[in-house]
Amino acid sequence: MTQPSEFDPREFGAKGDGVALDTAALQATIDAAGKAGGRVVVPAGTFLTGALFLTSGMEFHLGPGAVLAAATADEHYPTVFSRVAGIEMDGPAALLNAFEAHHLRITGPGSIDGRGQFWWDRYWGPDGKGGLRAEYDTRRLRWAADYDVRRPRILLVHESTDVLIEGLTIRRSPFWTVHLCYSRDVRVDGVTIVDSYGPSTDGIDIDSCERVLVENCTIACGDDNIVLKSGRDADGLRVGRVCADVEIRNCRILAGLGLAFGSDLSGGIRNVRIHDCEFAGTDYGFRIKSSRARSGFVRDVTFTDITMRDVAFPFSWALNWYPWFNTIQLPEDHNGEIPPSWRVLAQPTPPDAPLTAVEDIVVRNVRAELTPRYDGPSRAFDLDGYPENPMRNIRFDHVSVSAREFGKIVAVSGLRFDDVTLSVERDVDPDNDLYDHRTHHQWRTGLPG
């Protein structure tokens, strides 16, 4: 017998056989638990479902052997308004959604299978060479691809407070995996993200949030493993919500594009502590991305007590990152209606908006080394600021880096090296000047760039 405060989806008609669609039964269970301030306990089985909407004061628990499997049809993900890749817009709901929820718990040890290949094929094509991305590349619309290939996230926490996400294993995300947006007092503990090697399959996105703790997580994905964001260009400046007071600790960062700030950082990022983390086989280590249209800032960051093994670019701070992606022009030869997201993206940043400011960054007690088996690209430093607004007050203290090449340091004022040891093998390879270098990622996974 279940306890009065516990709710079993099978009692509401869920089958858990991986064939029958269990969305309605799961939502009915959630609604009942929400009214009672109770706990949904999903038992062992595979529960095929579309979007589910969690409520305040409840716990959603995936028990041992429980799997939520994403239904692969657009009709299962109703349109909701949120922030998608830096701009506010209508888009598909996530698999699990928390809108304006408070005192919410989402816990494991069960798992979520996003069955992402269905959506990845839309983007890249089944052969990895076609899909909408290839069409948009030829039409100079690369900047619109992430918005027009509608893909659900796995978990969206939006305008919520006091949220715990703990113990889950998530795989094959269609798009961003865990998206925390406009929320406060959120803790993500012991979450494992694997097998998510599709386009823009970020691991954990901390987007204009405050007081967030991410700890004890293991992440292997197809894009940024953990990333802090705060909006894009004119729309991000309009919203004006900072990402602040974030701590990331005791995490394992594996395949993917590392721990990033941006590129959506128009609202600013400040007071971030990253420590006691391990990077292994990651394309990038500590990364900052922006563009001339972003504005915003990154301030007061410490990156300490870190080990990196076989990381291609341990420190990559490119403030005019990927300019052909960030240069947005509506096509004159476009036939048909212009999507609303295109118009938002094309809004110019106010001419008086300052360039992105990066200042007061401390990197301390970091060791980055290459193993004998590693044969990918390798650059110790790629710090590329704006000459008219240099990065300021940057300190590397007790840092050891082994790399193929030194790289470059451009437009930094007040750069201080204390007890920094470098081992560099050769001259700079110009191929490594690419703004979004995926050779290492492809070398390990065979994925398209």
N, C-alpha and C positions, 0 to 999 in steps of 0.2 A: 504494500500500500504506500502511495506517495504521501508526503506530509501535506497538511492543508495549504502551506505557503508555496508548495512546489506544483508546477503544472507540466504535464507530460503531453507533448503534441499528439501522441497516438490517441489520447482520450478525446481529442478534437477532430479526429479523422485522418491524421497523417499516416502514410503507409511506410515511408522510409525504405522503399525498395529500389530507389534509383530510377524508376520508370514513371510512376504516378506523380503528377505535379502536386506538391504539398504546400504551395504558397498560401492558399486560403486557410488551411488548417494551422500552419505555423503562425500566421498573423492573428488568427483567433486566439491562439494560446498566448501570444504576446499581449494582446489587448486585455485578456483576463488577468494575466499576471500584473500588468500595469495598474489595473484598477485596484488590485489587492495589495500592491507593493510586494509582490512575490517573486518567484524565481522560476523561469522556464528551464527545464532540464531536458535537453535533446538526447535521447538514448542512442545506442549503437545502431548504425544503419546509414544509408545514403538518402538524404532528403533533397529531392530535386525542387528548386524554388527560384522564383523571381525575387523582385525587390521586397524587402521586409522593413517595417518602420518601428523602431524601438521607442519606448516611452520612459518618462522619468520614474525614479524610485524603484526600478526593477533590476533583476539580473538575468542575462541571457547566457546560459551555460551549455556548451557543447561537451557532453560527457565522453568518456573513453570510447573510441570507435565510431563516434558520431561524425558524419561528413555532411556539410551543406554543399550541394553541387549546383552551380549556376545554370539556370535554364537558358538555352541559346536561341533566343528570339527577341527582337526589339520590343514586342508587345508586353513583355514581362517586366519592363523597366520604365515606368511612367515618367513623364517630363517633370523635373523639379527645377527650381531656381536656386542656384548656388554660385560659387566661384569655380570656374573650370580653367585650369592652366593660366591663371593670372587675371582673368576678367570675369565679371559677373554676367551670367547668361543662363538661359534655359538649357538643360541637358538631361541625359538619362539618370534616373536615380541609381544609387549604388545597390549592391546586393543587401548590405545591412546599412540602415540609415538612422541617424539620431539627429533630429532637428529640435533645437530649443529644449533639450533634455537635461535633467539635473539628477545628480546622485544615481548614475547609471553604471552597471557593471557588465562587461562582456568578457567571458572567461572560457578557458579550455578545460581539458587537454585535447578536445576534438579538433577538427580541421575544416577548412573551407577550400573548395576546388572551384576556381573561377572559370575553368574550361576555356582559357583565353584564346586557344588556337582559332576558334570560330571568328573572333574579332581581329586577331592578328592577320588572318588571311584577307580580310577586307582592306587592311592597311598596306600590306606588302604583296598580296597575292599568294596563292598556294605555293608558287615556285620561289617566293622571296624576291621576285624581280618585277612584279606588276602592282596590282592593287591601285587604290586611289593615290597613294604616295607617288608612284611613278607618273601617273597622269598629271598630278599637281606640279611635280618637278619640271615637266616639259612646259607647263603653262606659267612658270614662275610664281607658283602659289604654295611653295613649301610651307610658308608661315601659317597657312590655313588648314593643313592636313590634320593636325591633332584635334581641331575643333569640328571638322566635318565628318571624320570617321567616328561616329557616335559610339562610345564604348563605356560601359558601366565601370565604376570603381568597385572595389570589394567592400570597403568600410568607409563611410562618410560621417564624421562627427562635426556638426555645423551649429554655431551659436549655442554651444552647450557648456555646462560647468560640472566639475566634480565627476569625472569619467575615468574609469579604470578599464584598460584592455589588457588581458593577462592570459598567457599560456597557450594561445592559439597557434596552430600551424596553418599557413596560407600558401597556396600554390596556384600557378597559372592564372595570374590576374589579367583581365582584359586590358586594363589601363592602370592608373595609380592604384596602389594596394590599400594603404591606410592613409586617408586624407583627414587631417585635423584642421578645421577652418573656423576662424572667428570664435575660438573656444578658450576657456580658462581652466586651470587646475585639472590637467589631464596627465595620467600616468600610463605609459605603455611598458609592460614588464614581461619579459620572457616570451616574446612573440618570435616565431620562426617564419621567415618568408623565403620560399625556394621555388625553383622551376618557373620563374616568371620572366622569361627571356623575350617578351614581345616588345613592340614599340612603346616608348614612354611608360614602361612598367616600373615606375618609381616604387621604392619600398615603403618608406614613411615620409609623408609630406606634412610639415608643420607650418601652417599657412596663416599668418596674422593671428597667432595665438599667444597667450601669455601664461606663464607658470606651467611649463610642460616638462615632465621627466620621462626620458626614454632610457631604459636600462635592461641589461641581460638579454638583448635581442640578437638574433643571428639572421643575416639578410644576404641573399644572393638573388639578383634580379637583372633586368635588362637596361636599367637607366640608373639614376641616382639612388643609392641605397638608403640614405637618410638626407633630407633636404629641407632647408628653411626658406620660406617664401613670404612675400607680403604684397603681391599685386604687380600688375604689369602696366607700365607706361601711363598714359593719361587716365585710364580707368583705375589703376592702382593709386595714383595720386589723388583722384577724386574720393576714393574710399578712405584712404589715409589711415589705415590700421597697421600698427607696427607689429612685428614679431619680437617678443622680448621675454627675458627671464627663462631661458631654456637650458636644461642640463641633459647631457647624453653621456652615459657611462657604462662600462663593462659590456660593450657590444662587440660582436664579431662581424666585420664588414668583409664580405667575400666577393664573388663575381658581381660586377656592376661598375657604376661610374663614381663611386665613392661618397664622401660626405660633403655636401655642397651648400652654399649660400647663393640663392638666385636660381635662374637668372631673373625671376620675378621678385624684385626687391624694392619696388618703388615706394612702399610704405615704410621701409627701413627695418633693420635687424639690429638688436642690441642686447648686451648682457647675456652671452652664451658661454657655457662651460662644457667642454668636451674633454673627457679624460678616461684613462684606463681602458682603452679600446684597442682591438687588434684588427689590422687590415691584412688580408692575404689574397693574392691573385686579383687585386682590384685595379681597374684602369687608372683611377685617380685616388689620391688620398684626401687632403684638405683642399677644397675647391671653392673659388668665388667666381661667379659669372654675372656679368651685367652687360649693358649696351649704352650707347650715347643717348638713347631715348628713355632709359629707365629712371634716371635720377635716383633718389633714395640714398641709403647709407648702410654700412656695416661697421659697428662700433663695439668696443669692449668685449673682445673674444679671447678666451684662453683655450689652447689646444695642447694638452699636457699628458705625459705618461702614456705614450702611444708607441706601438710597434707596427711596422709595415714590412711585409715580405712580398717580393715580386709585384710591387706596385709601380706601374709605368711612370706616373707623374705624381710624386708625393705632394708637391705644392704647386698648384696651378691656379693662379688668380688672374683672370683675363677680363678686364673691365670693358672691352669692346668685343665681347665674345660673339662669334658666329654672325658676322654682320649681314651675310646674305639671307640668314633666317630672320633677322630682326629688322630688315628694311621692308616696310610694308607699303605697297602701292596697289590700289584697286585696279584690276585689269580693264583697260579701255575697250578691249574686244570681247568682254564677257557678255554672253547672251543670257537673259533671264534675270530673275530677282537677285539682288545682292543680299546674302544672309545677314541677319542682325549682328552676328559675331564679327563679320568682316568690318562692318562700320565701326564697331567699338574698337577693334584692333587698329583701324586706320586713323583714329582720332590722334591728332598731333599732340605731343607733349608740349605744355606751355613753354614759350621761348625763354622765359626767365627761370625755368627749373634748373637747378645746378646739376652738374655731373655727379655721378655716384661718388660718395665719400667713403673711403676705407681707412680706418684709423684705430689705433690702440689695440693692436693684435699681439698676443704673446704666444709663441710656440716654444714649449719647454720639455726637455726630457723625451725626445723622439728619436727612434732608431729606424731607419729605412735601409733594407738590404736586399740584394738579389741572390737567389740560390743558383747553383750551377746549371740547373735544367732550364732556367728562364732564358728565352731568346726573343722576347718581344721588344718594343721600343722602350726607352728609358731616358728620362730627363729629370735632373735633380730639382731645378727651379724654373718656373715659368711665371714670373711676376711681371705683369704687363699692365701698367697703369696709364693714366692720362697725363701727358706732360703739363697741361694747363691746370690740373688738379691732382697732384701726386698722392699716392697712398702715404699715410703719415704714422710715425711712431710704431714701427714694426720691429719686434724683437724675436730673434732666434737664440735660444739659450740651451746649451747642452744637447745639441742635435748632431746626429751622425747619419750621413747619407752616402750610400754607394749607388752609382748610376753610370750609364753608358756615357752621358754627356752632362755638362753643367747646365746648359740652357741659357736663360736670359733674365735680367732684372732691369726693368724700365720704369722710370717715373715713380721713385720711392724716396720720400724725404724722412730722414731720421731712422734709417734702417740700422739696426744694431745686431752684430753677430758676437755672441759670447760662448766660447768653448764649442765651436762648430767644427766638425771634422767631415771632410769631403773626400771621396775616392771617385775619380772620373776617368774614363777610359779613352775618350776620343772627342773630336771636334763636334760642333753642333750639326745635326742632321736637319736640313730645311723641311723635310717631310713631316717633322714633328711640330712644325708651326701651324698645322691645321687646327681650327678652332674647336672641333669636336672629334678628336682622334679616336677611331674605333678599331684600329688594327689589332691592338691587344685583345679587345673584346671578341673580335671575329676569330682571332687565333685560338681562343679557348673554346668558343661555342659554335663557330661556323655560321653565325647569324648575319643577315644583311646589315649594312651600316646605317 
